[in-house]
Amino acid sequence: MSSEKFILTKEQHRILKDFHNQLIIGGPGSGKTTISILKAGQWVEKLKENQNVLFLSFARATVSRVIEAIDEQSLLSKEIKKRINVDTYHAYFWKIIKTHGYLLGLPRKVSILTPSNEAITLSSIRNAYGKVKNLSDRQKEEKKQDEKDAIRKLAFEKGEIAFGLFAELTFSLLDNCNKILNLLANSYPVIILDEFQDTNFEQWKVIQSLGNRSIIIALADSEQRIFDFIGADPQRINHFKKHFSPKEFDLRNENHRSRGTDITKFGNDILKGNFQDDYKGIKLFTFPSNNNQAFSELKIRTIKARKRLIEKDVKDWTLAILVPTKKLMRQVSDFFNQKTQKLPAIHHHAVIDMHGAILAADVIAFLIQPKCNDNDLEQFVQLICNFFYGKGGDLPTKTDIAEASSIQKSFDKLYAKIKAKEKTPKNSIINAIVEGYENCRKLKFTGNPYEDWLTVRDTLESSNCKRLKSIALEAKNLRLLNRGTQLREALSQNWRDSGFYRNALDIVRQAFIAEHFSISQSPEKGVIVMNMHKAKGKQFDEVIVFEGWPKWVRREIVSNPDRIVIGNKKSSDMTKYKYNLRVSVTRAKIRTTIMTPKDDPCVLFL
C-alpha cells in the first residue's frame, strides 16, 4: 500500500514501517484514527484471504466515525476496506458469548439484559443502600458485590446477560478454551483497540488473552481518562507496556482536528493550570447568576455560533452545547424549546439517558398491540411499575421506588376487592391508571406506526393520571419511529401480516437492543445539547461549554449546583475535573466558547 499522496509526519512514517505490537499515544485530533486505518490496510495486505483486521472502540459514535473515515480513505482499495471490521467492545464480546456461552454453564438460549431492565432488577438493592456518596468504602464494595451476585444469578438461571458481565464471561471462555482463542486469532490476527486507556480490569484480561495469539495495536490518550468510575485504571497504559513490550509512538504534539487554532494547546494548559492571555479559537464569556439572564446569554451565544457556521457554509455543521449535569442539560433543552418576545426557539437534539424513555416505550408498545388475555391490566400495571423502578438507571430515587411500590400495592388491593366482589375504594391511585388504560384500549389504529404511536402517547398525556402523563413525557425523547427506521418498518410489517400489531412489545424491545449494537448511526447534525461526559470520542465544528451558577442569600453562596467542579471548590485533587474539561473543549474543530458565572467563575481558571 502506497502512502505517497498522503502527507505523513515523521512519527507516522515510523508507525507504518513497524509490524509489532504497537502503543500509539496521542491527544484529541492527533491523527491516531487516520494512521491506524492506514496501518490496518498494510496488515490486510500481509494476511491470508480469510483473515481480517478488527478495530474495536467503546462508543458507537466513534465506531460510526471510524467507518466513515475508512470509506473516505482514498489510499485504500475497496477490497482492503472490506477486510477492516469495526465494532464496539460490547458487540464483539456478545458475539463470543452468544456462540460459546453454554460452555460456561449458561443456558443455550441467552438474551441481553438491557440497562433499563438491569436498573429494574437492581433497584431494590440500590435503594436499600441509599445514595452512593453517603456510603463507606466497605459499604460500596458490599453494594457492588450484591449487584454482581444478582446479575450473575439472572445470567446463569435465566440466560439474561447484563452488559457488565460481557467482559468477565468472555475472559472465562478464552481462558478455559484454547480452541476458541485460536479460532478468534485465525479470524483476526491483528486487533486495533481505540480509547485503550479506558479499559477496565475485566476488559484488560480479555485483551491479554487475545494478545497471546494476535498482534495488538493500542490507541490511547494518557490525558483523557474521564471514566475512572467504571473501573479504568490510570496505570493501564503501563500495564500494556509491561505485558506486550510494544513499539511506542508519540503523536501528542500533532493536531489535525483543530489545525490553525490553539484549542489543543488550551486543553493541555487546562491540565497544567497555567494559561496564556489569548488563544486562537477559544472564547471565554461570563453571565449573571440568574435563570433568565444565564439561559438568555447561552441562547444568544448559540444563535451567533449557528450564524457563523451557516455563513461559513460548513457542510452538515455541528454545534455542541456541553454541560456538567443531566439536570442542567434538560433545563437548557427546555429553554431552547421556548420562544420569547426577543429570542426564538432553537431547534436542537438533546442527548439524554434513555432508561425512562425506553421503559415508557414498553408501555406504549403494549397498548398498541391488542388485549391478549385476562391479565392484560395486570401486565399494564407491571410495566408502569417497571418504569418507575428503572427510570433512574444506576441512581434510582426513593420517590420513584416508593411510587412503583405504591402502584403495585394499590393494584393488589383493588384486585383483591374485585375478586371478593367487594366495593372498590374511590380514592385509589389505580382508578386514574385504569381510566387511562381503558381509554387507550378504545382507540382505533390505522396501521401507520408513527400515527398510532402518537395517538397512544397523546391519550396518556391527556389522561387524568399524573403517572401516565410522566410516561408520555419521557416517551417524547424517542426518535426511533422516524420515517425509514427499522422499528417503523418492523411494526408496519407486523400490521400487514396480521391486520394489527400482534407483537409490538417484542418488536420494540428488540429494536432497542439492535440500536445499542448499531454501528451505522448517522452522525448528529445541527445544535446538540449533551452532558460533558457524553462528548467523549465525538467531534463538532463548534462547542459551547456552559455551567451552572451559585445561589446567593444575604451575600453568601447557599448552593452551587451544576458546576464543572462540584460546588466550584478547589480540592487537593482536581485531576478528574481538568480531564473532563479538556476533553470537552477539544471536541471542537473551529472554536470553543466557555461560559461561566460572572460572580463565581470556574475555579479551574483562577
C-alpha positions as CSV (number, residue, x, y, z in Angstrom):
1,M,0.0,0.0,0.0
2,S,1.5,3.3,-1.0
3,S,1.3,6.5,1.1
4,E,3.0,8.9,-1.3
5,K,0.0,11.1,-1.8
6,F,-0.7,11.3,1.9
7,I,1.3,13.8,3.9
8,L,2.7,11.9,6.8
9,T,4.7,13.2,9.8
10,K,8.0,11.6,10.8
11,E,6.3,9.7,13.6
12,Q,3.5,8.4,11.3
13,H,6.1,7.1,8.9
14,R,7.7,5.2,11.8
15,I,4.3,3.6,12.6
16,L,3.8,2.4,9.1
17,K,7.3,0.8,9.0
18,D,6.8,-1.2,12.1
19,F,4.9,-4.6,12.3
20,H,5.0,-5.5,16.0
21,N,2.6,-4.8,18.9
22,Q,2.2,-1.0,19.0
23,L,1.2,1.7,21.5
24,I,0.2,4.9,19.8
25,I,-0.2,7.8,22.2
26,G,-1.9,11.0,21.1
27,G,-4.3,13.7,22.1
28,P,-7.6,14.8,20.6
29,G,-7.3,15.2,16.8
30,S,-3.7,14.0,16.7
31,G,-4.4,11.6,13.9
32,K,-4.4,8.3,15.8
33,T,-7.5,7.1,14.0
34,T,-6.2,8.0,10.5
35,I,-2.9,6.4,10.9
36,S,-4.4,3.3,12.5
37,I,-6.7,2.9,9.4
38,L,-3.7,3.1,7.1
39,K,-1.8,0.6,9.4
40,A,-4.8,-1.7,9.2
41,G,-4.7,-1.5,5.4
42,Q,-1.0,-2.5,5.5
43,W,-1.7,-5.5,7.7
44,V,-4.6,-6.7,5.4
45,E,-2.2,-7.0,2.6
46,K,0.0,-9.3,4.7
47,L,-2.8,-11.6,5.9
48,K,-4.4,-14.6,4.3
49,E,-7.6,-14.1,2.3
50,N,-9.9,-15.4,5.0
51,Q,-8.3,-13.2,7.7
52,N,-9.3,-9.6,8.6
53,V,-8.2,-6.7,10.9
54,L,-10.5,-6.0,13.8
55,F,-10.9,-2.4,15.1
56,L,-12.7,-2.1,18.5
57,S,-14.0,1.1,20.2
58,F,-16.2,1.8,23.2
59,A,-18.7,4.2,21.7
60,R,-21.0,3.6,18.7
61,A,-20.5,7.2,17.7
62,T,-16.7,6.6,17.4
63,V,-17.3,3.4,15.5
64,S,-19.5,5.2,13.0
65,R,-16.8,7.9,12.6
66,V,-14.2,5.2,12.0
67,I,-16.3,3.5,9.4
68,E,-16.9,6.9,7.7
69,A,-13.1,7.6,7.8
70,I,-12.4,4.2,6.2
71,D,-14.9,4.8,3.4
72,E,-13.3,8.2,2.7
73,Q,-9.7,6.9,2.7
74,S,-8.6,7.2,-0.9
75,L,-5.3,5.2,-0.2
76,L,-7.2,2.0,0.5
77,S,-8.9,-0.2,-2.2
78,K,-12.5,-1.4,-1.7
79,E,-11.2,-4.9,-1.2
80,I,-8.9,-3.8,1.6
81,K,-11.6,-1.7,3.3
82,K,-14.0,-4.6,3.4
83,R,-11.4,-6.5,5.4
84,I,-11.2,-3.9,8.2
85,N,-14.0,-4.9,10.6
86,V,-15.1,-2.2,13.0
87,D,-17.1,-2.9,16.1
88,T,-17.7,-2.0,19.7
89,Y,-16.2,-3.9,22.6
90,H,-19.7,-4.9,23.8
91,A,-20.8,-6.2,20.4
92,Y,-17.7,-8.3,19.8
93,F,-17.9,-9.8,23.3
94,W,-21.6,-10.6,22.9
95,K,-20.9,-12.5,19.6
96,I,-18.5,-14.7,21.5
97,I,-20.8,-15.3,24.5
98,K,-23.8,-15.9,22.3
99,T,-21.9,-18.6,20.3
100,H,-19.9,-20.3,23.1
101,G,-21.6,-19.3,26.4
102,Y,-23.1,-22.7,27.0
103,L,-19.6,-24.0,27.7
104,L,-19.7,-21.9,31.0
105,G,-23.0,-23.3,32.1
106,L,-25.1,-20.5,30.7
107,P,-28.5,-21.6,29.2
108,R,-28.3,-22.5,25.5
109,K,-30.6,-19.6,24.7
110,V,-29.3,-16.3,26.0
111,S,-30.6,-12.8,25.7
112,I,-29.4,-9.3,26.7
113,L,-30.4,-7.7,29.9
114,T,-30.8,-4.1,28.7
115,P,-29.6,-1.3,31.0
116,S,-33.1,-0.3,31.7
117,N,-34.2,-3.8,32.7
118,E,-31.0,-4.2,34.7
119,A,-32.0,-1.0,36.6
120,I,-35.3,-2.6,37.4
121,T,-33.6,-5.8,38.6
122,L,-31.2,-3.9,40.8
123,S,-33.5,-1.1,42.0
124,S,-34.3,-2.8,45.4
125,I,-30.6,-3.3,46.1
126,R,-29.6,0.2,45.1
127,N,-32.5,1.7,47.1
128,A,-31.6,-0.3,50.2
129,Y,-28.1,1.2,50.2
130,G,-29.2,4.7,49.5
131,K,-27.0,7.4,48.0
132,V,-23.5,6.3,47.0
133,K,-21.9,9.5,48.4
134,N,-23.1,8.5,51.9
135,L,-21.6,5.0,51.8
136,S,-18.3,4.0,53.3
137,D,-15.7,2.2,51.2
138,R,-16.8,-1.1,52.7
139,Q,-20.5,-0.5,52.0
140,K,-19.6,0.5,48.4
141,E,-17.8,-2.8,47.9
142,E,-20.7,-4.7,49.5
143,K,-23.2,-3.0,47.3
144,K,-21.1,-3.7,44.2
145,Q,-20.9,-7.4,45.2
146,D,-24.6,-7.7,45.9
147,E,-25.4,-6.2,42.5
148,K,-22.9,-8.5,40.8
149,D,-24.4,-11.6,42.5
150,A,-27.9,-10.6,41.4
151,I,-27.0,-10.2,37.7
152,R,-24.8,-13.3,37.7
153,K,-27.8,-15.3,39.2
154,L,-30.0,-13.9,36.4
155,A,-27.5,-14.8,33.8
156,F,-27.0,-18.4,34.8
157,E,-30.6,-19.1,35.8
158,K,-32.5,-17.3,33.0
159,G,-29.8,-16.6,30.4
160,E,-30.3,-12.8,30.7
161,I,-26.8,-11.3,30.4
162,A,-26.1,-7.7,31.6
163,F,-23.5,-5.7,29.7
164,G,-21.4,-5.5,32.9
165,L,-20.8,-9.3,32.6
166,F,-19.7,-9.3,29.0
167,A,-16.0,-9.0,29.5
168,E,-15.9,-11.3,32.5
169,L,-17.7,-14.1,30.7
170,T,-15.7,-13.6,27.5
171,F,-12.4,-13.9,29.5
172,S,-13.7,-17.1,31.2
173,L,-14.3,-18.6,27.7
174,L,-10.9,-17.6,26.4
175,D,-9.1,-18.6,29.5
176,N,-10.7,-22.1,29.6
177,C,-10.8,-22.9,25.9
178,N,-7.8,-22.6,23.6
179,K,-9.8,-23.7,20.6
180,I,-12.0,-20.5,20.9
181,L,-8.9,-18.3,21.3
182,N,-7.3,-20.0,18.2
183,L,-10.5,-19.6,16.2
184,L,-10.7,-15.8,17.0
185,A,-7.0,-15.3,16.3
186,N,-7.2,-17.0,13.0
187,S,-10.1,-14.7,12.0
188,Y,-8.4,-11.6,13.4
189,P,-4.6,-11.9,13.6
190,V,-4.4,-8.1,14.2
191,I,-6.6,-6.1,16.6
192,I,-6.7,-2.3,17.0
193,L,-8.0,-1.0,20.3
194,D,-9.3,2.5,20.4
195,E,-9.6,4.5,23.7
196,F,-7.4,1.8,25.3
197,Q,-6.8,3.9,28.5
198,D,-10.5,3.4,29.4
199,T,-10.5,-0.4,29.6
200,N,-11.5,-1.8,33.0
201,F,-9.9,-4.8,34.7
202,E,-12.1,-7.5,33.0
203,Q,-11.7,-5.9,29.6
204,W,-7.9,-5.8,30.1
205,K,-7.9,-9.5,30.9
206,V,-9.7,-10.2,27.6
207,I,-7.1,-8.1,25.7
208,Q,-4.3,-10.0,27.4
209,S,-5.8,-13.3,26.2
210,L,-6.4,-12.1,22.7
211,G,-2.9,-10.7,22.6
212,N,-1.5,-14.2,23.2
213,R,-2.4,-15.1,19.6
214,S,-2.9,-11.8,17.8
215,I,-0.9,-8.6,17.2
216,I,-2.4,-5.8,19.4
217,I,-2.3,-2.1,18.4
218,A,-3.4,0.2,21.3
219,L,-4.5,3.8,20.6
220,A,-4.5,5.8,23.8
221,D,-4.6,9.3,25.3
222,S,-3.0,9.3,28.7
223,E,-4.7,12.6,29.5
224,Q,-8.2,11.7,28.5
225,R,-9.3,9.4,31.4
226,I,-12.8,10.6,32.5
227,F,-14.3,7.2,33.1
228,D,-12.4,6.1,36.2
229,F,-15.8,5.3,37.8
230,I,-16.3,2.3,35.6
231,G,-13.0,0.7,36.6
232,A,-10.5,2.3,34.2
233,D,-7.1,2.2,35.8
234,P,-4.7,5.2,35.5
235,Q,-1.9,2.6,35.1
236,R,-3.5,0.8,32.2
237,I,-1.0,2.1,29.6
238,N,1.9,1.0,31.8
239,H,0.2,-2.4,32.1
240,F,0.1,-2.6,28.3
241,K,3.8,-1.7,28.1
242,K,4.8,-4.3,30.7
243,H,2.8,-7.1,29.2
244,F,3.2,-6.6,25.5
245,S,6.5,-4.8,25.2
246,P,5.1,-2.8,22.3
247,K,6.9,-0.3,20.0
248,E,5.9,3.1,21.3
249,F,4.9,6.1,19.1
250,D,4.1,9.6,20.4
251,L,1.6,11.9,18.4
252,R,0.8,14.2,21.3
253,N,2.3,17.2,19.7
254,E,0.3,16.8,16.5
255,N,-3.1,18.3,15.8
256,H,-5.2,17.6,12.8
257,R,-8.7,18.2,14.1
258,S,-8.4,21.9,15.0
259,R,-5.4,22.8,12.9
260,G,-4.8,26.6,12.8
261,T,-6.2,27.1,16.3
262,D,-4.9,27.0,19.8
263,I,-7.7,24.7,21.0
264,T,-5.5,21.7,21.7
265,K,-2.9,23.9,23.4
266,F,-5.6,25.4,25.6
267,G,-6.8,21.9,26.5
268,N,-3.3,20.9,27.5
269,D,-2.9,24.1,29.5
270,I,-6.0,23.2,31.5
271,L,-4.1,20.2,32.8
272,K,-1.1,22.3,33.7
273,G,-3.2,25.1,35.3
274,N,-1.1,27.6,33.5
275,F,-2.7,29.9,30.9
276,Q,-1.6,32.4,28.4
277,D,-3.5,35.7,27.7
278,D,-5.1,34.7,24.4
279,Y,-5.9,31.5,22.4
280,K,-7.0,31.4,18.8
281,G,-10.3,29.5,18.7
282,I,-11.1,29.9,22.4
283,K,-13.5,32.5,23.8
284,L,-14.5,32.9,27.5
285,F,-17.7,34.7,28.4
286,T,-19.3,35.4,31.8
287,F,-23.0,35.7,32.6
288,P,-25.2,37.0,35.5
289,S,-26.2,34.4,38.1
290,N,-29.9,34.1,37.5
291,N,-32.0,31.8,35.4
292,N,-33.4,34.3,32.8
293,Q,-30.1,36.1,32.0
294,A,-27.9,32.9,32.2
295,F,-30.1,30.9,29.7
296,S,-30.7,34.0,27.5
297,E,-26.9,34.6,27.3
298,L,-26.5,31.0,26.3
299,K,-29.2,31.2,23.7
300,I,-27.6,34.4,22.2
301,R,-24.2,32.7,22.0
302,T,-25.8,29.7,20.4
303,I,-27.6,31.7,17.8
304,K,-24.4,33.6,17.0
305,A,-22.4,30.4,16.6
306,R,-25.1,28.9,14.4
307,K,-25.0,32.0,12.2
308,R,-21.2,31.8,11.9
309,L,-21.3,28.2,10.8
310,I,-24.1,28.9,8.2
311,E,-22.2,31.9,6.8
312,K,-19.0,29.9,6.5
313,D,-21.0,27.4,4.5
314,V,-19.8,24.5,6.7
315,K,-21.3,21.3,5.3
316,D,-23.5,19.4,7.8
317,W,-22.3,21.7,10.6
318,T,-22.5,20.6,14.2
319,L,-22.7,22.8,17.3
320,A,-22.5,21.1,20.7
321,I,-23.7,22.6,23.9
322,L,-21.9,20.7,26.7
323,V,-23.0,21.0,30.3
324,P,-21.8,19.2,33.5
325,T,-25.0,17.6,34.7
326,K,-28.1,15.8,33.3
327,K,-30.4,18.3,35.2
328,L,-28.8,21.3,33.5
329,M,-29.0,19.6,30.2
330,R,-32.7,19.2,30.5
331,Q,-33.1,22.8,31.6
332,V,-31.1,24.0,28.6
333,S,-33.2,21.9,26.3
334,D,-36.4,23.2,27.8
335,F,-35.3,26.8,27.4
336,F,-34.2,26.2,23.8
337,N,-37.7,24.9,23.1
338,Q,-39.2,28.2,24.4
339,K,-39.9,31.1,22.2
340,T,-39.9,34.6,23.8
341,Q,-40.5,38.1,22.5
342,K,-36.8,38.8,22.0
343,L,-35.4,35.3,21.3
344,P,-36.6,32.5,19.0
345,A,-36.8,28.8,19.9
346,I,-33.7,26.8,18.8
347,H,-34.2,23.5,17.0
348,H,-31.9,21.0,18.7
349,H,-31.3,17.4,19.7
350,A,-30.8,16.6,23.4
351,V,-28.7,13.5,24.2
352,I,-30.3,12.2,27.3
353,D,-30.1,9.0,29.3
354,M,-32.7,6.7,27.8
355,H,-33.7,4.5,30.7
356,G,-37.0,6.3,31.2
357,A,-37.7,6.7,27.5
358,I,-37.1,3.0,26.8
359,L,-39.4,1.9,29.6
360,A,-42.0,4.4,28.5
361,A,-41.8,2.8,25.0
362,D,-42.6,-0.6,26.6
363,V,-45.9,0.9,27.9
364,I,-46.9,2.4,24.6
365,A,-46.0,-0.7,22.6
366,F,-48.1,-2.8,25.0
367,L,-51.1,-0.5,24.3
368,I,-50.9,-0.6,20.6
369,Q,-51.0,-4.4,20.5
370,P,-54.4,-5.9,21.2
371,K,-55.6,-7.1,24.6
372,C,-54.1,-10.5,24.9
373,N,-55.6,-12.2,28.0
374,D,-57.5,-11.6,31.3
375,N,-54.3,-10.5,32.9
376,D,-53.9,-7.6,30.4
377,L,-54.5,-4.9,33.0
378,E,-52.1,-6.5,35.5
379,Q,-49.4,-6.6,32.8
380,F,-50.0,-2.9,32.1
381,V,-49.6,-2.0,35.7
382,Q,-46.4,-4.1,35.9
383,L,-45.0,-2.1,33.0
384,I,-45.8,1.1,34.8
385,C,-44.1,-0.1,38.0
386,N,-41.1,-1.1,35.8
387,F,-41.0,2.4,34.5
388,F,-40.6,3.9,38.0
389,Y,-38.3,1.2,39.2
390,G,-35.9,1.6,36.3
391,K,-36.2,5.2,35.0
392,G,-33.4,6.4,37.3
393,G,-30.9,3.9,35.9
394,D,-27.9,3.5,38.2
395,L,-29.3,6.1,40.6
396,P,-32.9,5.3,41.4
397,T,-34.6,7.8,43.7
398,K,-36.6,6.9,46.8
399,T,-39.5,8.8,45.3
400,D,-39.6,6.6,42.2
401,I,-39.2,3.4,44.2
402,A,-41.9,4.4,46.5
403,E,-44.1,5.3,43.5
404,A,-43.7,1.9,42.0
405,S,-44.3,0.2,45.3
406,S,-47.4,2.3,45.9
407,I,-48.9,1.5,42.5
408,Q,-48.3,-2.2,42.9
409,K,-49.8,-2.3,46.4
410,S,-52.9,-0.3,45.3
411,F,-53.4,-2.6,42.4
412,D,-53.1,-5.7,44.5
413,K,-55.6,-4.3,47.0
414,L,-58.0,-3.3,44.2
415,Y,-57.7,-6.7,42.5
416,A,-58.4,-8.5,45.8
417,K,-61.6,-6.4,46.3
418,I,-62.8,-7.2,42.8
419,K,-62.2,-10.9,43.3
420,A,-64.1,-10.8,46.6
421,K,-66.8,-8.8,44.8
422,E,-66.4,-6.1,47.4
423,K,-66.8,-2.3,46.8
424,T,-63.6,-0.8,45.4
425,P,-62.2,2.4,47.1
426,K,-62.9,5.6,45.2
427,N,-59.7,7.3,46.2
428,S,-57.3,4.6,44.9
429,I,-54.5,5.8,42.7
430,I,-55.2,2.9,40.5
431,N,-58.5,4.4,39.4
432,A,-56.9,7.0,37.2
433,I,-54.5,4.4,35.8
434,V,-57.4,2.1,34.9
435,E,-59.3,5.0,33.3
436,G,-56.2,5.9,31.1
437,Y,-55.8,2.2,30.2
438,E,-59.4,1.8,29.2
439,N,-59.3,5.0,27.1
440,C,-56.3,3.6,25.2
441,R,-58.0,0.2,24.7
442,K,-60.9,2.0,22.9
443,L,-58.5,3.6,20.3
444,K,-58.8,2.6,16.7
445,F,-55.5,2.2,14.8
446,T,-54.6,2.9,11.2
447,G,-51.6,0.7,10.5
448,N,-49.3,3.7,10.4
449,P,-46.9,3.1,13.4
450,Y,-45.9,6.7,13.7
451,E,-49.5,8.0,13.8
452,D,-50.7,5.2,16.1
453,W,-47.8,5.6,18.5
454,L,-48.6,9.4,18.8
455,T,-52.3,8.6,19.3
456,V,-51.5,6.4,22.3
457,R,-48.9,8.8,23.7
458,D,-51.3,11.8,23.4
459,T,-54.0,9.8,25.1
460,L,-51.7,9.1,28.0
461,E,-50.6,12.7,28.2
462,S,-54.2,14.0,28.2
463,S,-55.3,11.5,30.9
464,N,-56.2,12.4,34.5
465,C,-53.3,10.4,35.8
466,K,-50.0,12.1,36.6
467,R,-48.2,8.8,36.4
468,L,-49.3,8.2,32.8
469,K,-48.5,11.8,31.9
470,S,-44.9,11.3,33.1
471,I,-44.6,8.2,30.9
472,A,-45.9,10.2,27.9
473,L,-43.4,13.0,28.6
474,E,-40.5,10.5,28.7
475,A,-41.6,8.9,25.5
476,K,-41.2,12.2,23.7
477,N,-37.5,11.7,23.9
478,L,-37.6,8.8,21.5
479,R,-36.7,9.2,17.8
480,L,-36.8,5.6,16.7
481,L,-40.0,5.9,14.8
482,N,-38.8,8.4,12.2
483,R,-39.5,7.5,8.6
484,G,-37.3,4.7,7.3
485,T,-36.2,3.4,10.7
486,Q,-36.0,-0.3,11.2
487,L,-38.6,-0.1,14.1
488,R,-41.1,1.7,12.0
489,E,-40.7,-0.8,9.2
490,A,-40.9,-3.8,11.5
491,L,-44.2,-2.5,13.1
492,S,-45.6,-1.8,9.6
493,Q,-44.8,-5.3,8.5
494,N,-46.3,-6.7,11.7
495,W,-49.6,-4.9,10.9
496,R,-49.5,-6.1,7.3
497,D,-49.1,-9.7,8.4
498,S,-51.8,-9.7,11.0
499,G,-54.1,-6.7,10.4
500,F,-53.0,-5.4,13.9
501,Y,-49.8,-5.1,15.9
502,R,-49.5,-8.6,17.1
503,N,-46.0,-8.4,18.6
504,A,-45.4,-4.7,19.2
505,L,-43.8,-5.1,22.6
506,D,-41.3,-7.7,21.5
507,I,-40.6,-5.7,18.3
508,V,-39.9,-2.5,20.3
509,R,-37.6,-4.3,22.8
510,Q,-35.6,-6.0,20.0
511,A,-35.3,-2.6,18.3
512,F,-33.6,-1.1,21.3
513,I,-31.2,-4.0,21.5
514,A,-30.4,-3.6,17.8
515,E,-30.0,0.2,18.3
516,H,-27.5,-0.4,21.1
517,F,-25.3,-2.5,18.8
518,S,-25.9,-0.5,15.7
519,I,-22.7,0.8,14.1
520,S,-24.4,2.6,11.2
521,Q,-25.7,5.6,13.2
522,S,-25.9,8.8,11.2
523,P,-23.9,11.5,12.9
524,E,-25.9,14.2,14.6
525,K,-26.2,17.5,12.8
526,G,-27.1,21.0,13.8
527,V,-27.4,22.0,17.5
528,I,-26.8,19.2,20.0
529,V,-27.2,19.5,23.8
530,M,-25.4,16.9,25.9
531,N,-23.7,16.1,29.1
532,M,-19.9,16.7,29.0
533,H,-19.2,13.0,29.7
534,K,-21.3,12.1,26.6
535,A,-19.0,14.1,24.3
536,K,-16.0,11.8,24.7
537,G,-15.0,10.3,21.3
538,K,-17.0,12.8,19.3
539,Q,-16.1,15.9,17.4
540,F,-18.0,19.1,16.4
541,D,-17.4,22.2,14.4
542,E,-18.0,24.4,17.4
543,V,-18.5,23.7,21.1
544,I,-20.1,25.8,23.8
545,V,-19.3,24.7,27.4
546,F,-21.9,26.1,29.8
547,E,-22.0,25.5,33.5
548,G,-24.4,26.3,36.4
549,W,-24.2,29.3,38.8
550,P,-24.3,30.0,42.6
551,K,-27.4,30.7,44.6
552,W,-26.9,33.7,46.9
553,V,-28.7,34.6,50.1
554,R,-27.5,37.6,52.0
555,R,-24.2,37.8,50.1
556,E,-23.4,34.1,50.9
557,I,-23.5,31.2,48.5
558,V,-26.0,28.7,49.8
559,S,-25.8,26.3,46.9
560,N,-23.7,26.0,43.8
561,P,-25.2,23.3,41.5
562,D,-24.3,22.1,38.1
563,R,-20.7,23.3,38.1
564,I,-17.8,21.9,36.1
565,V,-16.1,21.4,39.5
566,I,-18.5,20.2,42.2
567,G,-19.6,23.2,44.2
568,N,-16.9,25.2,42.4
569,K,-14.5,24.5,45.3
570,K,-10.8,23.7,44.9
571,S,-9.6,20.4,46.5
572,S,-6.3,18.6,46.8
573,D,-7.0,16.6,43.6
574,M,-8.6,18.5,40.7
575,T,-7.3,16.0,38.1
576,K,-10.7,14.4,37.1
577,Y,-12.3,17.9,36.6
578,K,-9.3,19.0,34.5
579,Y,-9.5,15.9,32.3
580,N,-13.2,16.3,31.9
581,L,-13.0,19.9,30.8
582,R,-10.0,19.2,28.5
583,V,-12.0,16.5,26.7
584,S,-15.0,18.9,26.3
585,V,-13.1,21.9,24.9
586,T,-11.0,19.8,22.5
587,R,-14.1,18.3,20.8
588,A,-14.2,21.5,18.6
589,K,-12.7,21.8,15.2
590,I,-13.1,25.6,14.7
591,R,-14.0,27.3,18.0
592,T,-14.8,26.6,21.6
593,T,-16.7,29.0,23.8
594,I,-16.7,28.7,27.6
595,M,-19.5,30.3,29.6
596,T,-19.0,30.7,33.4
597,P,-20.8,32.9,36.0
598,K,-19.5,36.4,36.4
599,D,-19.7,36.4,40.3
600,D,-18.1,33.0,40.8
601,P,-16.0,31.9,37.8
602,C,-14.9,28.3,37.3
603,V,-12.1,27.6,39.8
604,L,-10.0,25.9,37.1
605,F,-9.3,29.3,35.6
606,L,-8.4,31.0,38.8
